[in-house]
Amino acid sequence: MTEDLKYPIGKYQTKPFSQKQKDEWLLDIKFLPTELELAIQNLDEHQLQTPYRDGGWTVHQLVHHVADSHMNAYIRFRLGLTENNPIIKPYDQDAWALLNDVKTLPVNISITLLHALHRRWLSTLEELEDDKWEHTVFHPEQQKEISLWYLLGMYAWHGKHHVAHIISLRERNNW
């Protein structure tokens, strides 16, 4: 049960390149802001301050985390498209979740940011030639090159993963 709460849609696994898969993942990127917004709709402050699982972030932190993560993703893609295998900057997501803006700003700030960010991101990705998906970035913590194709799938999964955390919490608590 604990693993289900941590990975409600399973762990990310990359898939081979195909037009069908690309279209599906691009739709995931396109609709994530709306899906996240709907997942938190009508939650009160107590509910937003509830962790999605024991030892996990609160729903409030989770929404801000998705915005933080996807801002980093957007930059990583742009670097990968404009530089030759650039080194990307890792960040401590747990430390970011404790910063003052996450503590004090309402979640609608990050939802609004995600709508704008995903529109920009999608515009960057929609018309990429197939060979561009083979461009890579270098992740220094993982000590490996990561293709933009892998990143697309990972971030499409990431959004759905966190929306599932919130939906699962709502179902368990009958919210």
MILUMGU-893042 format. One line per 3 residues: number of its first residue (from 1); their letters; for each residue x, y, z of N, C-alpha, C. Coordinates in Angstrom, 1 decimal. Layout:
% residues N
NUM = a = X Y Z X Y Z X Y Z  ...
//
This chain:
% residues 175
1 = mte = 0.8 -1.2 0.0 0.0 0.0 0.0 0.9 1.3 0.0  2.0 1.3 0.8 2.8 2.4 0.8 3.4 2.8 -0.5  3.8 1.8 -1.3 4.3 2.0 -2.6 3.3 2.6 -3.6
4 = dlk = 2.0 2.1 -3.4 0.9 2.7 -4.2 0.7 4.1 -3.9  0.8 4.5 -2.6 0.7 5.9 -2.2 1.8 6.8 -2.8  3.0 6.2 -2.8 4.1 7.0 -3.3 4.1 7.0 -4.8
7 = ypi = 3.8 5.9 -5.5 3.8 5.9 -7.0 2.4 5.4 -7.5  1.4 6.2 -7.4 0.0 5.8 -7.7 -0.2 5.4 -9.1  0.7 5.9 -10.0 0.6 5.4 -11.5 1.8 4.6 -11.9
10 = gky = 2.6 4.1 -10.9 3.8 3.4 -11.2 4.9 4.3 -11.4  6.1 3.8 -11.4 7.3 4.6 -11.7 7.5 4.8 -13.2  8.2 5.9 -13.5 8.3 6.3 -14.9 9.2 5.3 -15.6
13 = qtk = 8.7 4.9 -16.8 9.5 4.1 -17.7 9.4 4.7 -19.1  10.6 4.9 -19.7 10.6 5.5 -21.0 10.0 4.6 -22.1  9.6 5.1 -23.2 9.1 4.3 -24.3 9.8 4.7 -25.5
16 = pfs = 9.9 3.8 -26.5 10.5 4.2 -27.8 9.8 5.3 -28.5  10.6 6.1 -29.3 10.0 7.2 -30.0 9.0 6.7 -31.0  7.8 7.4 -31.0 6.8 7.2 -32.0 6.0 8.5 -32.1
19 = qkq = 5.4 8.8 -33.2 4.5 9.9 -33.3 3.4 9.8 -32.3  2.8 8.7 -32.2 1.6 8.5 -31.3 2.0 8.8 -29.9  3.2 8.3 -29.4 3.6 8.5 -28.1 3.9 10.0 -27.8
22 = kde = 4.6 10.6 -28.8 4.9 12.0 -28.7 3.6 12.8 -28.6  2.6 12.5 -29.4 1.4 13.3 -29.3 0.7 13.1 -28.0  0.8 11.9 -27.4 0.2 11.6 -26.1 0.9 12.4 -25.0
25 = wll = 2.2 12.4 -25.0 3.0 13.1 -24.0 2.8 14.6 -24.1  2.7 15.1 -25.4 2.5 16.6 -25.5 1.1 17.0 -25.0  0.1 16.1 -25.2 -1.2 16.4 -24.6 -1.1 16.4 -23.1
28 = dik = -0.3 15.5 -22.5 -0.1 15.5 -21.0 0.5 16.8 -20.6  1.4 17.3 -21.3 2.0 18.6 -21.0 1.0 19.7 -21.1  0.2 19.7 -22.2 -0.8 20.7 -22.5 -1.8 20.8 -21.4
31 = flp = -2.3 19.6 -20.9 -3.5 19.6 -20.0 -3.1 19.5 -18.6  -1.9 19.4 -18.2 -1.5 19.3 -16.8 -2.0 20.4 -16.0  -1.8 21.7 -16.4 -2.3 22.8 -15.5 -3.7 22.7 -15.1
34 = tel = -4.5 22.4 -16.1 -6.0 22.2 -15.9 -6.3 21.0 -15.0  -5.6 19.9 -15.3 -5.9 18.7 -14.5 -5.5 18.9 -13.0  -4.4 19.6 -12.8 -3.9 19.9 -11.4 -4.9 20.9 -10.8
37 = ela = -5.4 21.9 -11.5 -6.3 22.8 -11.0 -7.6 22.1 -10.6  -8.1 21.2 -11.4 -9.3 20.5 -11.1 -9.1 19.5 -9.9  -7.9 19.0 -9.8 -7.6 18.1 -8.6 -7.7 18.8 -7.3
40 = iqn = -7.4 20.1 -7.3 -7.4 20.8 -6.0 -8.7 21.7 -5.8  -9.5 21.6 -6.8 -10.7 22.5 -6.8 -11.6 22.2 -5.5  -12.0 23.3 -4.9 -12.8 23.2 -3.7 -12.2 22.6 -2.4
43 = lde = -10.9 22.5 -2.4 -10.2 22.0 -1.2 -10.1 23.2 -0.3  -10.3 23.0 1.0 -10.2 24.1 2.0 -8.7 24.1 2.5  -8.4 25.1 3.3 -7.0 25.3 3.8 -6.6 24.1 4.6
46 = hql = -7.4 23.5 5.4 -7.0 22.3 6.1 -6.7 21.1 5.1  -7.5 21.0 4.1 -7.2 19.9 3.1 -5.9 20.2 2.4  -5.7 21.4 2.0 -4.5 21.8 1.3 -3.2 21.5 2.2
49 = qtp = -3.4 21.6 3.5 -2.3 21.4 4.4 -2.1 19.9 4.8  -2.9 19.1 4.2 -2.8 17.6 4.5 -1.7 17.0 3.6  -0.8 16.2 4.2 0.1 15.4 3.3 -0.6 14.4 2.5
52 = yrd = -0.1 14.2 1.3 -0.8 13.2 0.4 -0.5 11.8 0.8  0.5 11.6 1.7 0.8 10.3 2.3 1.7 10.6 3.5  1.8 9.6 4.4 2.7 9.7 5.6 4.1 10.1 5.1
55 = ggw = 4.7 11.1 5.6 6.0 11.5 5.3 6.1 12.3 4.0  5.0 12.5 3.3 5.0 13.2 2.0 4.7 14.7 2.2  4.8 15.4 1.1 4.5 16.8 1.2 3.0 17.0 1.3
58 = tvh = 2.6 18.2 1.7 1.2 18.6 1.8 0.7 18.9 0.3  -0.6 18.9 0.1 -1.1 19.2 -1.2 -0.6 20.6 -1.6  -0.6 21.5 -0.7 -0.1 22.9 -0.9 1.4 22.9 -1.5
61 = qlv = 2.2 22.1 -0.8 3.6 22.0 -1.2 3.7 21.3 -2.5  2.9 20.3 -2.7 2.9 19.5 -4.0 2.6 20.4 -5.2  1.6 21.3 -5.1 1.3 22.2 -6.2 2.5 23.1 -6.5
64 = hhv = 3.1 23.7 -5.5 4.2 24.6 -5.7 5.4 23.8 -6.3  5.6 22.5 -5.8 6.6 21.7 -6.3 6.5 21.4 -7.8  5.3 21.2 -8.3 5.1 20.9 -9.7 5.5 22.2 -10.5
67 = ads = 5.1 23.3 -10.0 5.6 24.6 -10.7 7.1 24.7 -10.7  7.7 24.5 -9.5 9.2 24.5 -9.5 9.8 23.5 -10.4  9.4 22.3 -10.4 9.9 21.3 -11.2 9.8 21.6 -12.7
70 = hmn = 8.6 22.0 -13.1 8.4 22.2 -14.5 9.0 23.5 -15.0  9.3 24.5 -14.1 10.1 25.6 -14.5 11.5 25.1 -14.9  12.1 24.2 -14.0 13.4 23.6 -14.3 13.3 22.8 -15.6
73 = ayi = 12.3 22.1 -15.8 12.1 21.3 -17.0 12.2 22.2 -18.3  11.4 23.2 -18.2 11.4 24.2 -19.4 12.8 24.7 -19.7  13.5 25.1 -18.7 14.9 25.6 -18.9 15.8 24.4 -19.4
76 = rfr = 15.6 23.2 -18.9 16.4 22.1 -19.4 16.2 21.8 -20.8  14.9 21.9 -21.3 14.6 21.7 -22.7 15.3 22.8 -23.5  15.2 24.0 -23.1 15.7 25.1 -23.9 17.2 25.0 -24.0
79 = lgl = 17.9 24.6 -22.9 19.3 24.4 -23.0 19.6 23.2 -23.9  18.9 22.1 -23.8 19.1 21.0 -24.7 18.9 21.3 -26.1  18.1 22.2 -26.4 17.8 22.6 -27.8 18.8 23.6 -28.4
82 = ten = 19.5 24.3 -27.5 20.4 25.4 -28.0 21.8 25.2 -27.7  22.2 24.1 -26.9 23.6 23.9 -26.6 23.9 22.4 -26.8  25.2 22.1 -26.9 25.6 20.7 -27.2 25.8 20.0 -25.8
85 = npi = 24.8 19.1 -25.5 24.9 18.3 -24.2 25.2 19.2 -23.0  24.5 20.2 -22.7 24.8 21.1 -21.6 24.6 20.4 -20.3  25.4 20.8 -19.3 25.2 20.3 -17.9 24.0 21.0 -17.3
88 = ikp = 23.1 20.3 -16.8 21.9 20.9 -16.2 22.1 21.0 -14.7  21.4 21.9 -14.1 21.6 22.2 -12.7 20.6 21.4 -11.8  21.1 20.5 -11.0 20.2 19.8 -10.1 19.8 20.8 -9.0
91 = ydq = 18.7 20.4 -8.3 18.3 21.3 -7.2 17.7 20.4 -6.1  17.7 20.9 -4.9 17.2 20.1 -3.7 15.7 20.4 -3.6  14.9 19.6 -4.2 13.4 19.8 -4.2 12.8 19.9 -2.8
94 = daw = 13.4 19.1 -1.9 12.9 19.1 -0.5 13.2 20.5 0.2  14.3 21.0 -0.1 14.7 22.3 0.5 13.8 23.4 -0.2  13.6 23.3 -1.5 12.7 24.3 -2.2 11.3 24.3 -1.6
97 = all = 10.8 23.1 -1.2 9.5 23.0 -0.6 9.3 23.6 0.7  10.4 24.0 1.3 10.4 24.7 2.6 10.7 26.2 2.6  10.9 26.7 1.4 11.2 28.1 1.2 9.9 28.9 1.5
100 = ndv = 10.1 30.2 1.8 9.0 31.1 2.3 7.9 31.2 1.3  8.2 31.3 0.0 7.1 31.4 -1.0 6.2 30.2 -1.0  6.7 29.1 -0.8 5.9 27.9 -0.7 5.0 27.9 0.5
103 = ktl = 5.6 28.4 1.6 4.9 28.5 2.9 3.7 29.5 2.9  4.0 30.6 2.2 3.1 31.8 2.3 2.1 32.0 1.1  2.5 31.7 -0.1 1.7 32.0 -1.2 0.6 31.0 -1.5
106 = pvn = -0.5 31.4 -1.9 -1.6 30.5 -2.2 -1.3 29.7 -3.4  -1.9 28.5 -3.5 -1.6 27.6 -4.6 -2.0 28.2 -6.0  -3.0 29.1 -6.0 -3.4 29.6 -7.3 -2.3 30.4 -8.0
109 = isi = -1.3 30.8 -7.3 -0.1 31.5 -7.9 0.6 30.5 -8.8  0.9 29.3 -8.2 1.6 28.3 -9.0 0.7 27.7 -10.1  -0.6 27.6 -9.9 -1.5 27.2 -10.9 -1.5 28.1 -12.1
112 = tll = -1.5 29.4 -11.8 -1.5 30.4 -12.9 -0.1 30.4 -13.6  0.9 30.2 -12.8 2.3 30.1 -13.4 2.3 28.9 -14.4  1.8 27.8 -13.9 1.8 26.6 -14.8 1.0 26.7 -16.1
115 = hal = -0.1 27.4 -16.0 -0.8 27.7 -17.3 0.0 28.4 -18.3  0.7 29.5 -17.8 1.5 30.3 -18.7 2.8 29.5 -19.2  3.4 28.8 -18.2 4.6 28.1 -18.5 4.4 26.9 -19.5
118 = hrr = 3.3 26.2 -19.2 3.1 25.1 -20.1 2.7 25.5 -21.5  2.1 26.7 -21.7 1.8 27.2 -23.0 3.1 27.5 -23.7  4.0 28.2 -23.0 5.3 28.4 -23.6 6.0 27.2 -24.0
121 = wls = 6.1 26.2 -23.0 6.8 25.0 -23.2 6.2 24.2 -24.4  4.9 24.1 -24.4 4.3 23.4 -25.5 4.6 24.0 -26.9  4.6 25.3 -26.9 4.9 26.0 -28.1 6.3 25.7 -28.6
124 = tle = 7.2 25.5 -27.7 8.6 25.2 -28.0 8.7 23.7 -28.5  7.9 22.8 -28.0 8.0 21.4 -28.3 7.1 20.9 -29.5  6.0 21.6 -29.8 5.1 21.1 -30.7 5.6 20.8 -32.1
127 = ele = 6.4 21.6 -32.6 6.9 21.5 -34.0 8.3 21.0 -34.1  8.9 20.4 -33.1 10.3 19.9 -33.2 10.4 18.8 -34.2  11.5 18.9 -35.0 11.8 17.8 -35.9 12.1 16.6 -35.0
130 = ddk = 11.9 15.4 -35.6 12.1 14.2 -34.8 13.5 14.0 -34.3  14.5 14.5 -35.1 15.9 14.3 -34.6 16.3 15.2 -33.4  15.5 16.3 -33.2 15.8 17.1 -32.0 15.5 16.4 -30.7
133 = weh = 14.6 15.4 -30.7 14.3 14.6 -29.5 15.5 13.8 -29.0  16.5 13.6 -29.9 17.7 12.9 -29.6 18.8 13.8 -28.9  18.6 15.1 -28.9 19.5 16.0 -28.2 19.5 15.6 -26.8
136 = tvf = 20.6 15.9 -26.1 20.8 15.5 -24.8 21.2 16.6 -23.8  21.0 16.4 -22.6 21.6 17.2 -21.5 22.3 16.2 -20.6  23.3 16.8 -19.8 24.0 16.0 -18.9 23.6 16.3 -17.5
139 = hpe = 23.2 15.2 -16.8 22.8 15.4 -15.4 23.9 15.0 -14.5  24.6 15.9 -13.8 25.8 15.6 -13.0 25.5 14.7 -11.8  24.4 14.8 -11.2 24.1 13.9 -10.1 23.9 12.4 -10.5
142 = qqk = 23.3 12.3 -11.7 23.1 10.9 -12.2 24.3 10.5 -13.1  25.2 11.4 -13.4 26.3 11.1 -14.2 26.0 10.4 -15.5  25.0 11.0 -16.2 24.6 10.5 -17.5 23.9 11.5 -18.4
145 = eis = 24.0 11.2 -19.7 23.3 12.0 -20.7 21.9 11.6 -20.7  21.0 12.5 -20.8 19.6 12.3 -20.9 19.0 12.9 -22.1  18.3 12.2 -22.9 17.7 12.7 -24.2 16.5 13.6 -23.9
148 = lwy = 16.2 14.5 -24.7 15.0 15.3 -24.6 13.7 14.4 -24.7  13.8 13.3 -25.5 12.7 12.4 -25.5 12.4 11.8 -24.2  13.5 11.3 -23.5 13.3 10.8 -22.1 12.7 11.8 -21.2
151 = llg = 13.2 13.1 -21.3 12.7 14.1 -20.4 11.2 14.4 -20.7  10.8 14.4 -22.0 9.4 14.6 -22.3 8.5 13.6 -21.6  8.9 12.4 -21.7 8.1 11.3 -21.1 8.1 11.4 -19.6
154 = mya = 9.3 11.8 -19.0 9.4 11.9 -17.6 8.5 13.0 -17.0  8.6 14.2 -17.7 7.8 15.3 -17.2 6.3 15.1 -17.5  5.9 14.4 -18.5 4.5 14.1 -18.8 4.1 13.2 -17.6
157 = whg = 4.9 12.2 -17.3 4.6 11.3 -16.2 4.5 12.1 -14.9  5.5 13.0 -14.7 5.6 13.7 -13.4 4.3 14.4 -13.1  3.7 15.1 -14.0 2.5 15.9 -13.8 1.4 14.9 -13.4
160 = khh = 1.2 13.8 -14.2 0.2 12.9 -13.9 0.4 12.2 -12.5  1.6 11.9 -12.2 2.0 11.3 -10.9 1.5 12.1 -9.8  1.7 13.4 -9.8 1.3 14.3 -8.7 -0.2 14.6 -8.7
163 = vah = -0.8 14.7 -9.8 -2.2 14.8 -9.9 -2.9 13.5 -9.2  -2.3 12.4 -9.5 -2.8 11.1 -8.9 -2.6 11.1 -7.4  -1.6 11.7 -6.9 -1.4 11.8 -5.5 -2.6 12.5 -4.8
166 = iis = -3.0 13.6 -5.4 -4.0 14.5 -4.9 -5.4 13.8 -5.0  -5.6 13.2 -6.2 -6.9 12.5 -6.4 -7.0 11.3 -5.5  -5.9 10.6 -5.3 -5.9 9.4 -4.4 -6.2 9.9 -2.9
169 = lre = -5.6 11.0 -2.5 -5.9 11.5 -1.2 -7.3 11.9 -1.0  -7.9 12.6 -2.0 -9.3 13.0 -2.0 -10.2 11.7 -1.9  -9.9 10.7 -2.6 -10.7 9.5 -2.6 -10.6 8.8 -1.2
172 = rnn = -9.4 8.7 -0.7 -9.2 8.1 0.6 -10.0 8.8 1.7  -10.0 10.1 1.6 -10.6 10.9 2.7 -12.1 11.4 2.3  -12.6 10.9 1.2 -14.0 11.2 0.8 -14.2 12.7 0.7
175 = w = -13.2 13.4 0.1 -13.4 14.8 -0.1 -14.1 15.1 -1.4
//
